[in-house]
Amino acid sequence: MTNSIHDMGGTHGFGPVVPEPNEPAFHEDWEKRVYALQRAMGATGLWTIDGGRASLENLPPLAYLDASYYKRWFLGLEHRVVAHGLVGEDEIAAGRMLRPGIRLNRKLTRDDAKAMSFSNYDRSAPGPARFKAGDAVRTRNIHPATHTRLPRYARGKLGAVEAVRGCHVFPDTAAIGAGENPQWLYTVVFTGRELWGEEADPGIKVSIDAFEPYLSPA
Amino acid sequence: MPADNHTHDHDSELSEMQLRVRALETILTEKGYVDPAALDQIVENVETRIGPHIGARVVARAWVDPDFKRRLLADATEAVNSVAEFDPVGAHLIAVENTPQTHNVVVCTLCSCYPWPVLGLPPVWYKSAPYRSRTVIDPKGVLADFGVSLPPDTDIRIWDSTAETRFLVVPMRPAGTEGWNEDALAALVTRDSMVGTGLPKSPEENKAEAAG
């Protein structure tokens, strides 16, 4: 979902940021296993990174806010393996396998993990880029019921293209199984006053990386 | 502790989570979807191999080698991957340079996007609601939470990581480090200084820490 609790930019009331000195990579052993399960199941290629994000955004707002970061990942992963037919609800309840698994195209090995390969979201361009650095653009005022990476605080705002970042997988379609649909990506910069009004500090600028369908010429 | 303000009983949540995670791992392993040895390796990668020491080397290299710095700012993925002693990083790494005029800060308001191949896993505060909500509207307030105050005429530029691009801040080289080599400089580069919520250590701070 798009207008859900995950889209936090500009929200008041969450209190101060509290850094933890000498913070460890993980605070609990189960967090390590959740992190590793998420990476390993991601490597099966059954869902995209955007599909994974969408499953977290679909958590009920109170559950999202109440869960620690890795609990949120766990809830999203548990939901996804059931939704993709990999594991039955009855098996989750039983805490063990009740029937054999289905065959997957890819299973991450220790050697794969050791090689630390990285996903690449660059794709060949379907056509020329519509905008260039220096162009004035206005972000569209969209509120899709499905996944998007255009944050609410930056919708319908006047900005300037600062850089063209190549052509990438489009999250809005990739998240819902509607294909990679590659789109040009731009760094678009806004003044603090455009985003937050006359009272905003004039020395602040904020940029997002925006896919071409998020932008109109201005 | 997770920074998303919790009010419930932590002990019971932890034991419940231990059980639930163990059950899911067992099911996924029994069904042949995951290999526990691969899971161990994934954890080992983030606990021992990748972390802010990598980014600190990249920044220190940029401070001593103007050609590397130029290439880093032009295409950080290419620049980092061209140095054999650095572990390779994925595509779309972008380095942004702090100057006396502009201070850069990186955030992900929508989730937790972070340049982990050069900085390791993000700290809890980076993924927390306070950081994600306030950085784009009140960056000076957030910097104050970190004890950072900049000269009043410094512009602040926030980079919201809304796509698969990832941002690494190249902080300004501290005064009093003329003639220092790359290793000595890397020791001054903190994780937070590469996110923009901190500044590199001064030679004096570093000396005091080493003595303390």
Boltz contact constraints between the chains, C-beta under 6 A:
constraints:
  - contact:
      token1: [A, 6]
      token2: [B, 110]
      max_distance: 6.0
  - contact:
      token1: [A, 7]
      token2: [B, 110]
      max_distance: 6.0
  - contact:
      token1: [A, 8]
      token2: [B, 109]
      max_distance: 6.0
  - contact:
      token1: [A, 8]
      token2: [B, 129]
      max_distance: 6.0
  - contact:
      token1: [A, 8]
      token2: [B, 132]
      max_distance: 6.0
  - contact:
      token1: [A, 8]
      token2: [B, 133]
      max_distance: 6.0
  - contact:
      token1: [A, 9]
      token2: [B, 109]
      max_distance: 6.0
  - contact:
      token1: [A, 9]
      token2: [B, 136]
      max_distance: 6.0
  - contact:
      token1: [A, 10]
      token2: [B, 137]
      max_distance: 6.0
  - contact:
      token1: [A, 11]
      token2: [B, 133]
      max_distance: 6.0
  - contact:
      token1: [A, 14]
      token2: [B, 129]
      max_distance: 6.0
  - contact:
      token1: [A, 14]
      token2: [B, 130]
      max_distance: 6.0
  - contact:
      token1: [A, 14]
      token2: [B, 133]
      max_distance: 6.0
  - contact:
      token1: [A, 15]
      token2: [B, 130]
      max_distance: 6.0
  - contact:
      token1: [A, 16]
      token2: [B, 145]
      max_distance: 6.0
  - contact:
      token1: [A, 17]
      token2: [B, 125]
      max_distance: 6.0
  - contact:
      token1: [A, 17]
      token2: [B, 130]
      max_distance: 6.0
  - contact:
      token1: [A, 17]
      token2: [B, 131]
      max_distance: 6.0
  - contact:
      token1: [A, 17]
      token2: [B, 142]
      max_distance: 6.0
  - contact:
      token1: [A, 17]
      token2: [B, 145]
      max_distance: 6.0
  - contact:
      token1: [A, 19]
      token2: [B, 125]
      max_distance: 6.0
  - contact:
      token1: [A, 23]
      token2: [B, 123]
      max_distance: 6.0
  - contact:
      token1: [A, 25]
      token2: [B, 46]
      max_distance: 6.0
  - contact:
      token1: [A, 25]
      token2: [B, 47]
      max_distance: 6.0
  - contact:
      token1: [A, 25]
      token2: [B, 121]
      max_distance: 6.0
  - contact:
      token1: [A, 30]
      token2: [B, 17]
      max_distance: 6.0
  - contact:
      token1: [A, 30]
      token2: [B, 18]
      max_distance: 6.0
  - contact:
      token1: [A, 30]
      token2: [B, 21]
      max_distance: 6.0
  - contact:
      token1: [A, 32]
      token2: [B, 43]
      max_distance: 6.0
  - contact:
      token1: [A, 33]
      token2: [B, 21]
      max_distance: 6.0
  - contact:
      token1: [A, 33]
      token2: [B, 25]
      max_distance: 6.0
  - contact:
      token1: [A, 34]
      token2: [B, 21]
      max_distance: 6.0
  - contact:
      token1: [A, 36]
      token2: [B, 39]
      max_distance: 6.0
  - contact:
      token1: [A, 36]
      token2: [B, 42]
      max_distance: 6.0
  - contact:
      token1: [A, 36]
      token2: [B, 43]
      max_distance: 6.0
  - contact:
      token1: [A, 39]
      token2: [B, 42]
      max_distance: 6.0
  - contact:
      token1: [A, 40]
      token2: [B, 34]
      max_distance: 6.0
  - contact:
      token1: [A, 40]
      token2: [B, 38]
      max_distance: 6.0
  - contact:
      token1: [A, 40]
      token2: [B, 39]
      max_distance: 6.0
  - contact:
      token1: [A, 53]
      token2: [B, 111]
      max_distance: 6.0
  - contact:
      token1: [A, 65]
      token2: [B, 4]
      max_distance: 6.0
  - contact:
      token1: [A, 68]
      token2: [B, 2]
      max_distance: 6.0
  - contact:
      token1: [A, 69]
      token2: [B, 127]
      max_distance: 6.0
  - contact:
      token1: [A, 87]
      token2: [B, 27]
      max_distance: 6.0
  - contact:
      token1: [A, 91]
      token2: [B, 27]
      max_distance: 6.0
  - contact:
      token1: [A, 95]
      token2: [B, 23]
      max_distance: 6.0
  - contact:
      token1: [A, 97]
      token2: [B, 27]
      max_distance: 6.0
  - contact:
      token1: [A, 97]
      token2: [B, 30]
      max_distance: 6.0
  - contact:
      token1: [A, 97]
      token2: [B, 31]
      max_distance: 6.0
  - contact:
      token1: [A, 101]
      token2: [B, 31]
      max_distance: 6.0
  - contact:
      token1: [A, 101]
      token2: [B, 32]
      max_distance: 6.0
  - contact:
      token1: [A, 101]
      token2: [B, 33]
      max_distance: 6.0
  - contact:
      token1: [A, 108]
      token2: [B, 38]
      max_distance: 6.0
  - contact:
      token1: [A, 109]
      token2: [B, 38]
      max_distance: 6.0
  - contact:
      token1: [A, 110]
      token2: [B, 37]
      max_distance: 6.0
  - contact:
      token1: [A, 110]
      token2: [B, 38]
      max_distance: 6.0
  - contact:
      token1: [A, 110]
      token2: [B, 41]
      max_distance: 6.0
  - contact:
      token1: [A, 113]
      token2: [B, 38]
      max_distance: 6.0
  - contact:
      token1: [A, 113]
      token2: [B, 41]
      max_distance: 6.0
  - contact:
      token1: [A, 113]
      token2: [B, 42]
      max_distance: 6.0
  - contact:
      token1: [A, 114]
      token2: [B, 41]
      max_distance: 6.0
  - contact:
      token1: [A, 116]
      token2: [B, 45]
      max_distance: 6.0
  - contact:
      token1: [A, 118]
      token2: [B, 90]
      max_distance: 6.0
  - contact:
      token1: [A, 120]
      token2: [B, 91]
      max_distance: 6.0
  - contact:
      token1: [A, 121]
      token2: [B, 164]
      max_distance: 6.0
  - contact:
      token1: [A, 122]
      token2: [B, 91]
      max_distance: 6.0
  - contact:
      token1: [A, 149]
      token2: [B, 162]
      max_distance: 6.0
  - contact:
      token1: [A, 151]
      token2: [B, 109]
      max_distance: 6.0
  - contact:
      token1: [A, 165]
      token2: [B, 165]
      max_distance: 6.0
  - contact:
      token1: [A, 185]
      token2: [B, 163]
      max_distance: 6.0
  - contact:
      token1: [A, 196]
      token2: [B, 137]
      max_distance: 6.0
  - contact:
      token1: [A, 203]
      token2: [B, 155]
      max_distance: 6.0
  - contact:
      token1: [A, 204]
      token2: [B, 156]
      max_distance: 6.0
  - contact:
      token1: [A, 205]
      token2: [B, 157]
      max_distance: 6.0
  - contact:
      token1: [A, 206]
      token2: [B, 136]
      max_distance: 6.0
  - contact:
      token1: [A, 206]
      token2: [B, 158]
      max_distance: 6.0
  - contact:
      token1: [A, 207]
      token2: [B, 159]
      max_distance: 6.0
  - contact:
      token1: [A, 208]
      token2: [B, 160]
      max_distance: 6.0
  - contact:
      token1: [A, 208]
      token2: [B, 162]
      max_distance: 6.0
  - contact:
      token1: [A, 209]
      token2: [B, 162]
      max_distance: 6.0
  - contact:
      token1: [A, 209]
      token2: [B, 163]
      max_distance: 6.0
  - contact:
      token1: [A, 209]
      token2: [B, 165]
      max_distance: 6.0
